[in-house]
Amino acid sequence: MAKTDFIDEIDLKDELVNFIRWTVFSLDDKNRETRTTQTFDATSSQTDFPLTYGTRLRFVESVTLNGVPILFGDDYDFTFPGSNRTNTGKIILNVASTLHDAIVVIYGYANQYNVNGVARNKDAMVYPDFPRSDLSISKYPRIGLGIGLPRQPGGLSGGTQNVVKTNIRVSVIILMENTFLLDTFSKTLNKAFMEYAKKFYNFRYIIPENTTNITLSEDVTSDVLARNIDLIIPDRYEFITYAWGIKNEKNI
C-alpha cells in the first residue's frame, strides 16, 4: 500500500513529463531540443546548482555525485523555468555538498529561432496537457498527458482521518504525421514505462494497461494520426485529517 497525505497532481505531471521528454528526445526530427552535460565543482555546503541553459530547461535525465548516480526526489529536486520557486532551471540537492564534490547533470534545453532579431524558444514536443486543435502540421510530432483521479473510500474512515483509495489513470496521447512514427514512439514509450515501472519518486509503480488503435485526430488539418497509451498507478492511499471544526449536526 502506497501511503501519502495527499496526491499532488502537479508533482505527478512534472515527473511524468520529464520522463517522457528525455525518453523520446532522440526521436524528434524537428530539432527542438539539445541534450548536454554540465559538471559542477561544488563549494562547501552548496545545495543549488543553476544550469547554464536553465531558462530553457526541458528535462533532467540524470545526476551523479562523485561518479555515483543519485535519485530524483530522494537525493535531489529540480525546477523548471517559470515555476513558483525560480525563474531558471536548477538542481537542488537534499543534502548539502562538501567542498569539491563533482556534480554531473545530463539535461535537455530548448533550441531557439530568431524573429526580427529576437530569440525565441522552439515549442516543446511533450506537454502536461493535450494539444490544441488549431495547431498547424509543422507543430507535430506532439505528445500530451492527462491524469484522472477516480477516488473511492479506502476504509471506514473513523477516528481523525479520512482514508481514500485511488487507482490513478494516466493517458498519454501521441500525435504524428505517419504510422511509422506513431508505432516508433508508442513502442519506445511502452518499453520505457515497463523498464522504469518501479523507479519513480511520486508513485511506487506504473504499468501500461492499453494501447489504442491508430485513429485520425480531431486536428483541423485532418492529416494527424493519434494513439493513446493508457497507464495505471494502482493502490494509492491518501490519509487526510478531518477538519473537525466543520461538522454536520445530523451526522453526530
C-alpha positions, 0 to 999 in steps of 0.5 A: 500500500502506497501511503501519502497525505495527499496526491499532488497532481502537479508533482505527478505531471512534472515527473511524468513529463520529464520522463517522457521528454528525455525518453523520446528526445532522440526521436524528434526530427524537428530539432527542438531540443539539445541534450548536454552535460554540465559538471559542477565543482561544488563549494562547501555546503552548496545545495543549488546548482543553476544550469547554464541553459536553465531558462530553457530547461526541458528535462533532467535525465540524470545526476551523479555525485562523485561518479555515483548516480543519485535519485530524483526526489530522494537525493535531489529536486529540480525546477523548471523555468517559470515555476513558483520557486525560480525563474531558471532551471536548477538542481537542488540537492537534499543534502548539502555538498562538501567542498569539491564534490563533482556534480554531473547533470545530463539535461535537455534545453530548448533550441531557439529561432530568431524573429526580427532579431529576437530569440525565441524558444522552439515549442516543446514536443511533450506537454502536461496537457493535450494539444490544441486543435488549431495547431498547424502540421509543422507543430507535430510530432506532439505528445500530451498527458492527462491524469484522472483521479477516480477516488473511492473510500479506502476504509471506514474512515473513523477516528481523525482521518479520512482514508481514500483509495485511488487507482490513478489513470494516466493517458498519454496521447501521441500525435504524428504525421505517419504510422511509422512514427506513431508505432516508433514512439508508442513502442519506445514509450511502452518499453520505457514505462515497463523498464522504469515501472518501479523507479519513480519518486511520486508513485511506487509503480506504473504499468501500461494497461492499453494501447489504442488503435491508430485513429485520425485526430480531431486536428483541423488539418485532418492529416494527424494520426493519434494513439493513446497509451493508457497507464495505471498507478494502482493502490494509492492511499491518501490519509487526510485529517478531518477538519473537525471544526466543520461538522454536520449536526445530523451526522453526530 
